[in-house]
Amino acid sequence: MDLFARDIMTKKVITVTKDNSVYEAIEKLLTYKINCLPVVDEEGHLIGMVTETDLVYVDRKLNPSNHYAYSELNVPVNKRILERDISHMKDIKIGDVMSKTLTTLREDSTLESAIDIMINKKIKTIPVLNNSKVCGIITRRDILKFYIKNGLELANTKC
């Protein structure tokens, strides 16, 4: 029996638009306990992704010369500068920090292809598309939940 993206994907996908603020995206990530957000246009077409990593390093992404908080320079974080930058996050738009190079799946993509992508490209979350619109999302956690749920069902049928 082949398993497809549609069989294991989360169908209720939390999204943002390119005009949402970084602050709003952070609130969604924390509220829904997720690690990334698909960025969609007005019709629901996928145009980007924004991850926790994108948002943690938002200042570095926008200002590559401003490295005050990064380990390679081994410089301690200045609290006053950090507070200023955090308050500025309400002004920064997702369109300025989102990733535009995307890896996606179709609903009829196999579970094996999802796992291969996650392992080989080191991706934790993959949006699932139907006619360029986001219809689901597959995470490593979705795959693990599927393993447990189906492992328990198979074990119960053998008893």
C-alpha positions as CSV (number, residue, x, y, z in Angstrom):
1,M,0.0,0.0,0.0
2,D,1.5,3.3,-1.1
3,L,1.3,6.2,1.3
4,F,0.9,9.7,-0.1
5,A,1.4,13.3,1.3
6,R,-2.4,13.7,1.5
7,D,-2.5,10.7,3.9
8,I,-0.2,12.2,6.6
9,M,-0.2,16.0,6.0
10,T,-1.7,18.5,8.4
11,K,-4.6,20.0,6.5
12,K,-5.2,23.0,8.7
13,V,-2.2,25.2,7.7
14,I,-1.4,28.4,9.5
15,T,-0.1,30.9,7.0
16,V,1.1,34.5,6.7
17,T,1.2,37.0,3.9
18,K,4.3,39.0,2.7
19,D,2.7,42.1,4.4
20,N,2.4,40.6,7.8
21,S,5.1,41.8,10.3
22,V,7.9,39.7,11.7
23,Y,6.3,40.3,15.1
24,E,3.0,38.8,13.9
25,A,4.8,35.8,12.5
26,I,6.6,35.2,15.8
27,E,3.3,35.4,17.6
28,K,1.8,32.7,15.3
29,L,4.8,30.4,15.6
30,L,4.6,30.6,19.4
31,T,0.8,30.4,19.7
32,Y,0.5,27.4,17.4
33,K,3.8,25.7,18.5
34,I,5.0,25.4,14.9
35,N,8.4,25.9,13.4
36,C,7.6,27.7,10.1
37,L,4.9,29.4,8.2
38,P,4.0,29.3,4.5
39,V,3.7,32.7,3.0
40,V,0.8,33.0,0.6
41,D,-0.7,35.6,-1.7
42,E,-4.3,36.7,-1.7
43,E,-5.5,33.6,-3.6
44,G,-3.6,31.2,-1.3
45,H,-0.7,30.5,-3.7
46,L,2.6,29.8,-2.0
47,I,5.2,32.6,-2.5
48,G,7.6,31.8,0.3
49,M,8.4,30.3,3.6
50,V,9.5,31.9,6.9
51,T,11.1,29.7,9.5
52,E,12.1,30.2,13.2
53,T,15.7,30.5,11.9
54,D,14.7,33.3,9.5
55,L,13.1,35.1,12.4
56,V,15.9,34.5,15.0
57,Y,18.4,35.9,12.5
58,V,16.2,38.6,11.0
59,D,18.6,41.4,11.8
60,R,21.5,39.5,10.2
61,K,19.4,38.8,7.1
62,L,18.5,42.5,6.7
63,N,21.8,44.0,7.9
64,P,24.7,41.6,7.1
65,S,27.2,44.1,8.5
66,N,25.5,44.3,11.9
67,H,26.9,41.2,13.7
68,Y,26.6,42.3,17.3
69,A,24.7,39.1,18.4
70,Y,26.5,36.4,16.5
71,S,28.9,33.9,17.8
72,E,31.5,34.1,15.1
73,L,32.6,37.5,16.3
74,N,32.2,36.3,20.0
75,V,30.7,39.7,20.9
76,P,28.2,39.8,23.8
77,V,24.6,40.9,22.9
78,N,24.1,44.6,23.9
79,K,20.7,44.7,25.6
80,R,19.9,48.2,24.5
81,I,20.6,47.4,20.9
82,L,18.6,44.2,21.1
83,E,15.6,45.9,22.7
84,R,15.6,48.5,19.9
85,D,15.7,45.8,17.2
86,I,13.0,43.7,18.9
87,S,10.6,46.7,18.9
88,H,11.5,47.3,15.3
89,M,10.2,43.8,14.4
90,K,6.7,45.2,14.1
91,D,7.9,47.3,11.2
92,I,9.7,44.6,9.3
93,K,7.6,42.7,6.7
94,I,7.7,39.0,6.1
95,G,8.3,39.7,2.4
96,D,11.7,41.1,3.4
97,V,12.9,38.1,5.3
98,M,11.0,35.1,3.8
99,S,12.8,32.3,1.9
100,K,11.8,32.3,-1.8
101,T,13.7,29.2,-2.8
102,L,11.1,26.5,-2.0
103,T,10.8,22.8,-1.8
104,T,7.3,21.5,-2.1
105,L,5.3,18.3,-2.5
106,R,2.0,17.6,-4.3
107,E,-0.8,15.7,-2.6
108,D,0.0,12.6,-4.6
109,S,3.7,12.7,-3.7
110,T,4.8,9.5,-1.8
111,L,5.8,9.4,1.8
112,E,9.1,8.1,0.7
113,S,9.7,11.2,-1.4
114,A,8.8,13.4,1.6
115,I,11.3,11.5,3.8
116,D,14.0,11.7,1.1
117,I,13.6,15.4,0.8
118,M,13.7,16.0,4.6
119,I,16.9,13.9,5.0
120,N,18.8,15.0,1.9
121,K,17.9,18.7,2.0
122,K,17.8,18.9,5.8
123,I,14.3,20.3,5.7
124,K,11.9,19.9,8.7
125,T,8.7,21.0,7.0
126,I,7.4,20.8,3.5
127,P,4.3,22.6,2.1
128,V,1.9,20.4,0.1
129,L,0.4,22.1,-2.9
130,N,-2.7,21.6,-5.1
131,N,-2.6,23.9,-8.2
132,S,0.1,26.1,-6.5
133,K,-2.2,26.6,-3.5
134,V,-1.2,25.3,0.0
135,C,-3.5,22.5,0.9
136,G,-1.4,21.0,3.7
137,I,2.0,20.7,5.3
138,I,4.1,17.8,6.3
139,T,6.5,17.9,9.2
140,R,8.9,15.4,10.7
141,R,6.4,15.3,13.6
142,D,3.5,14.3,11.2
143,I,5.6,11.4,10.0
144,L,6.4,10.3,13.5
145,K,2.7,10.6,14.5
146,F,1.8,8.5,11.5
147,Y,4.3,5.8,12.5
148,I,3.0,5.6,16.1
149,K,-0.7,5.7,15.1
150,N,-0.4,3.0,12.4
151,G,2.0,0.9,14.5
152,L,-0.5,0.8,17.3
153,E,-3.3,-0.1,14.9
154,L,-1.3,-2.9,13.3
155,A,-0.3,-4.2,16.8
156,N,-4.0,-4.2,17.9
157,T,-5.1,-6.1,14.8
158,K,-2.5,-8.8,15.5
159,C,-3.8,-9.5,19.0
